[in-house]
Amino acid sequence: MDPISFTLTAEYIELFKLLKVTGLCESGGMAKCAVSQSEVKVDGQVETRKACKIRKGQRVEFGGETIMVQ
């Protein structure tokens, strides 16, 4: 599968918000739950901080999908 490309319009986006805006999670609550259950990786490492700041150049993996942040 091709990675999802997400263009950042600010300095960063919080991890749970990124999962919501890219459509991988239906709601912010669902995204927070996925993060807290160690289902999300940032740059290959499991990330459990819901509001982790995601910046340009980072890669987020969840549910078999990859998001490339630009």
Backbone as JSON, one array per atom type, in Angstrom:
{
  "sequence": "MDPISFTLTAEYIELFKLLKVTGLCESGGMAKCAVSQSEVKVDGQVETRKACKIRKGQRVEFGGETIMVQ",
  "N": [[0.82, -1.19, 0.0], [0.42, 2.26, -0.71], [1.94, 4.93, 1.1], [0.17, 7.28, 3.19], [0.12, 10.66, 2.48], [0.69, 13.5, 4.36], [0.43, 16.91, 4.64], [1.89, 19.24, 6.65], [0.65, 22.16, 8.18], [1.32, 23.74, 10.22], [3.71, 24.1, 12.94], [3.7, 21.62, 14.19], [1.64, 18.64, 14.66], [-0.66, 17.17, 16.9], [-0.45, 13.73, 17.82], [-2.89, 12.15, 18.1], [-4.7, 13.79, 16.79], [-3.71, 13.78, 14.2], [-4.21, 11.13, 13.42], [-6.95, 11.24, 13.33], [-7.58, 13.31, 11.4], [-6.51, 12.21, 9.08], [-8.2, 10.2, 8.62], [-7.84, 7.65, 9.61], [-8.78, 7.05, 12.08], [-12.06, 7.29, 13.37], [-12.84, 9.16, 15.24], [-11.62, 11.58, 17.66], [-11.53, 10.45, 20.19], [-11.42, 7.71, 19.63], [-8.93, 7.65, 18.39], [-7.26, 8.45, 20.52], [-7.61, 6.27, 22.2], [-6.49, 4.18, 20.66], [-3.81, 5.0, 20.61], [-3.18, 4.93, 23.37], [-3.33, 2.23, 23.8], [-1.04, 1.22, 22.75], [-0.97, 0.85, 19.95], [0.07, 2.36, 17.96], [2.82, 3.48, 16.01], [5.62, 5.64, 15.92], [8.03, 6.71, 13.81], [8.97, 4.06, 13.82], [8.93, 3.3, 16.49], [6.98, 2.32, 19.3], [4.45, 4.49, 20.36], [3.0, 6.04, 23.11], [2.04, 8.4, 24.0], [-0.62, 10.47, 23.74], [-0.81, 13.13, 22.85], [1.58, 13.54, 21.57], [3.97, 15.41, 19.8], [3.96, 15.63, 16.4], [6.14, 16.11, 13.77], [7.4, 17.58, 10.64], [8.74, 15.19, 8.36], [8.49, 12.95, 9.92], [7.32, 9.56, 10.45], [4.33, 7.82, 10.75], [2.74, 4.92, 11.92], [-0.13, 2.89, 11.76], [-2.66, 0.51, 12.11], [-1.93, -0.99, 9.81], [-1.46, 0.97, 7.98], [0.58, 3.66, 6.72], [1.63, 6.91, 7.53], [3.11, 9.62, 6.05], [4.62, 12.46, 7.09], [4.81, 15.71, 5.9]],
  "CA": [[0.0, 0.0, 0.0], [1.14, 3.53, -0.72], [1.74, 5.69, 2.34], [-0.68, 8.48, 3.17], [0.93, 11.86, 2.6], [0.01, 14.57, 5.11], [1.21, 18.15, 4.63], [1.75, 20.01, 7.88], [0.48, 23.6, 7.95], [1.82, 24.4, 11.43], [4.98, 23.52, 13.37], [3.47, 20.22, 14.52], [0.25, 18.23, 14.91], [-0.67, 16.14, 17.94], [-0.61, 12.41, 17.24], [-4.28, 11.7, 17.99], [-5.36, 14.62, 15.78], [-3.24, 13.3, 12.9], [-4.96, 9.9, 13.11], [-8.34, 11.63, 13.02], [-7.69, 14.07, 10.15], [-6.17, 11.37, 7.93], [-9.28, 9.24, 8.45], [-7.52, 6.31, 10.13], [-9.66, 6.89, 13.24], [-13.3, 8.03, 13.15], [-12.99, 10.25, 16.21], [-10.47, 11.83, 18.51], [-11.56, 9.47, 21.27], [-10.94, 6.43, 19.08], [-7.5, 7.83, 18.17], [-6.6, 8.44, 21.83], [-7.67, 4.88, 22.67], [-5.51, 3.42, 19.89], [-2.47, 5.39, 21.08], [-2.98, 4.45, 24.74], [-3.21, 0.77, 23.77], [0.23, 0.91, 22.08], [-1.23, 0.39, 18.59], [0.61, 3.34, 17.01], [4.28, 3.65, 16.02], [6.17, 6.87, 15.35], [9.41, 6.42, 13.39], [9.31, 2.69, 14.16], [8.85, 3.06, 17.93], [5.63, 2.44, 19.85], [4.23, 5.79, 21.02], [1.81, 5.97, 23.95], [1.63, 9.77, 24.38], [-1.68, 10.86, 22.81], [-0.55, 14.47, 22.31], [2.95, 13.58, 21.07], [4.06, 16.37, 18.7], [4.46, 15.05, 15.15], [6.69, 17.17, 12.92], [7.78, 17.21, 9.28], [9.76, 14.16, 8.22], [8.2, 11.78, 10.74], [6.49, 8.51, 9.88], [3.41, 7.26, 11.75], [2.14, 3.68, 11.46], [-1.3, 2.45, 12.53], [-3.64, -0.31, 11.39], [-1.45, -1.4, 8.5], [-1.24, 2.16, 7.13], [1.7, 4.53, 7.08], [1.43, 8.33, 7.22], [4.37, 10.35, 5.9], [4.33, 13.86, 7.38], [5.67, 16.61, 5.1]],
  "C": [[0.87, 1.25, 0.0], [0.9, 4.25, 0.6], [0.81, 6.88, 2.11], [0.24, 9.68, 3.35], [0.12, 12.94, 3.31], [0.92, 15.79, 5.14], [0.87, 18.98, 5.86], [1.62, 21.5, 7.55], [0.91, 24.42, 9.17], [3.14, 23.73, 11.8], [4.85, 22.03, 13.65], [1.98, 19.94, 14.58], [0.32, 17.15, 15.99], [-1.05, 14.8, 17.31], [-2.07, 12.0, 17.07], [-5.05, 12.5, 16.94], [-4.97, 14.18, 14.37], [-4.01, 12.05, 12.48], [-6.4, 10.22, 12.71], [-8.43, 12.32, 11.65], [-7.32, 13.25, 8.92], [-7.21, 10.28, 7.71], [-8.98, 7.84, 8.96], [-8.33, 6.01, 11.39], [-10.88, 7.79, 13.01], [-13.44, 9.24, 14.06], [-11.7, 10.44, 16.99], [-10.38, 10.83, 19.65], [-11.04, 8.11, 20.83], [-9.42, 6.5, 18.87], [-6.73, 7.78, 19.49], [-6.55, 7.03, 22.39], [-6.61, 4.04, 21.97], [-4.09, 3.72, 20.36], [-2.21, 4.81, 22.47], [-2.83, 2.94, 24.81], [-1.98, 0.3, 22.98], [0.05, 0.37, 20.66], [-0.6, 1.28, 17.53], [2.13, 3.42, 17.16], [4.62, 4.98, 15.36], [7.64, 6.6, 15.07], [9.87, 5.05, 13.88], [9.24, 2.33, 15.63], [7.41, 3.22, 18.41], [5.53, 3.75, 20.62], [2.93, 5.72, 21.82], [1.36, 7.35, 24.43], [0.63, 10.27, 23.33], [-1.39, 12.19, 22.12], [0.9, 14.63, 21.86], [2.99, 14.5, 19.84], [4.71, 15.71, 17.49], [4.89, 16.19, 14.24], [7.05, 16.65, 11.53], [8.87, 16.15, 9.28], [9.49, 12.91, 9.05], [7.24, 10.83, 10.04], [5.65, 7.9, 11.0], [2.77, 6.01, 11.15], [0.99, 3.28, 12.37], [-2.21, 1.63, 11.62], [-3.22, -0.72, 10.0], [-1.22, -0.26, 7.52], [-0.05, 2.95, 7.63], [1.38, 5.95, 6.64], [2.81, 8.96, 7.16], [4.02, 11.83, 6.08], [5.34, 14.76, 6.65], [5.47, 18.03, 5.52]]
}
